[in-house]
């Protein structure tokens, strides 16, 4: 018996999407950049990810041997949402451990240098 099923991971991902959306709206409002276009783009992106992960769960029912691979993808999506939530919390001036904030800052600096 599995301790963490794809369905549980899917629920965690859904909760992360909701938290990310709410914190993202709060950050945009705080910065005076709240726009319906940006909000809807984020919602459509999240809905797309949600549909992809739902397809993962359905394919797991058809081909159970894919479970470890599908779980890895869902965990990756959860991790991505977690990073976004942390970025939003930093934008809201919520205390985040310095090591995490610094890691995100270093990553953003490297991306900026590429552009």
N, C-alpha and C positions, 0 to 999 in steps of 0.2 A: 504494500500500500504506500502510495506516494504521500509525502508530507506536504509538499507544495505542488499543486496541480496547475496546469495551464490556466484553468478558470480562476484560481486564486491570484495568479500573476496578472491576469487580465483585469481583475477587480482592482488590484493595487495600481496598475497603470491608469485605469479610469479615474481613480481618486487623485493620482498625481496630475492628470490632465486638468481636473477641476481646480486643484490648488494652483497650478501654474497659470491657468486662465485668470483666476481671481487676483493673484498677486501681480500678474502682468498688467491687468486693467488698473490696479492701484498705482503701480509705478508710472504708467502712462498718464494717469490723472494727476499724479504728484508733479510730473515734469511738464504738464500742460500740453501733452502730445497725444491725448486720447482722441482717436479718429475711428469712425465706423469702418472704414476700409481696412485699416490695420487689424482691427478687432475681428472682422469677418475673415480676413486672410488667415489669421491664427486659428480661428475656429475650423475653417475648412481643412487646414493642415492637420489639425488634431483629429477631425472626423476621418480623414484619409488614413491616418495611422491606426485609428480605431478599427476601421474596416479591414485593413491588412492583418491586424492581429486577430480579428474575428475569423478571417479566412485561415489563419494558422491553427486556430482551435478546431475548426471544421476539418482541416486536412489531417490533424492529429487523430480524429475519430476514424478516418479512412486508412491512414498509414501510421499506426502507433509507434513504429520504430523511429519516426522523425521527432519524437517528443524531446529528446535532449537538445537537438538543434533549435527547435522552435522555442524551447524554454530560454535558450541563450539569447535569441533575438528579442524576446519579450523583456528579458532582464536588461538588455541593451537599451531598449526604448524607455524603460523605467529609469535607468541611469541618466539618459539624456534629459528626461523631464525633471529629474532631481537637480541636475546642473542648472537648468533654466529656473527652477524655483529658487535655488541659492542665489543666482544672479539677481532675481527679482527682490529677494530679501535684502541683498546688499543695496539695491536701488531704493529700498524703503528705509534704509538706515537701521535695519534690524541687526543686532550683533550676530556675527558669523565668525567662527574660529579663524584667526589670522592666517593659519596655514592653508585653509581652504580658499579664502579670499585671495591670498597671494598666488596660489596655483592658478586660479581663474584669470587673475590679472596678467600673469606671465603668458598664459595661453593666448589671451586677447592681444597682448603686445606682439607676439610672434605672428599672428594673423595680420595685424595692422602693417607690420614690416613687409609682408609679402605683397601687399597692395601698393 
